[in-house]
């Protein structure tokens, strides 16, 4: 088991090095359902104390997302790239059918907009972010193995300004008066299947024992405000913003190599174009 865990962590680390730096959307899977990984845990907590604690790490990437801002929500803002590097800590209740979780990590963001004919590009630092969520098994079919799972999450980040490019020129900012404030909440429902790649045999195939593909729909809303202020007091502020599109769909797969560790990959589309890579460990 220890060898399998080390190989899974190594694979996730290598994958993360080659993933493009870009994100702004909450990962739904990792894991997709409340009962995986389904082993006793790397420290046997599930067997010895009947306590389920899972920790997952997500590297979330978005390639583009449109926002609208201003009093009439007619000004367009583009998320050029952003990152959420989040650790999720799950705790199982009600026989693991419900799992509240805490998110802790860091966020970074780059945005651009046009203010009174002046193009503005604005980048934040990478700073603390947090969130709260809950995942619940809603319905289960035994044959074929299909599970319906609901997930809800709220998270936020209050970031400092780092760089700006205004009207094509790099601009020094008054960091004490420039900021990003971001918040997001998301509701989703997914259907997950289960594929035993071993064909009923004990031997794993390429180190993989089981695949759990899933697909679902989500309602996601991003909101907040930006403010870029130069040392002479000139400021650029598109006003309060929110998502231009809210409804999207996602597809993903949990890849189980041992009974206590899984890898995850997930794509999200329509309201955003995003990709996530992750790992989850059952303790």
Beta strands, then each sheet from edge to edge (+ up, - down):
strand 1: 53-69
strand 2: 75-93
strand 3: 98-115
strand 4: 118-124
strand 5: 127-141
strand 6: 146-166
strand 7: 169-171
strand 8: 179-192
strand 9: 195-196
strand 10: 210-229
strand 11: 235-236
strand 12: 241-243
strand 13: 247-256
strand 14: 261-269
strand 15: 273-282
sheet 1: 7+ 6- 4+ 3- 2+ 1- 12+ 10- 8+
sheet 2: 7+ 6- 4+ 3- 2+ 1- 15+ 14- 13+
sheet 3: 7+ 6- 4+ 3- 2+ 1- 12+ 10- 9+
sheet 4: 7+ 6- 4+ 3- 2+ 1- 12+ 10- 11+
sheet 5: 7+ 6- 5+
end
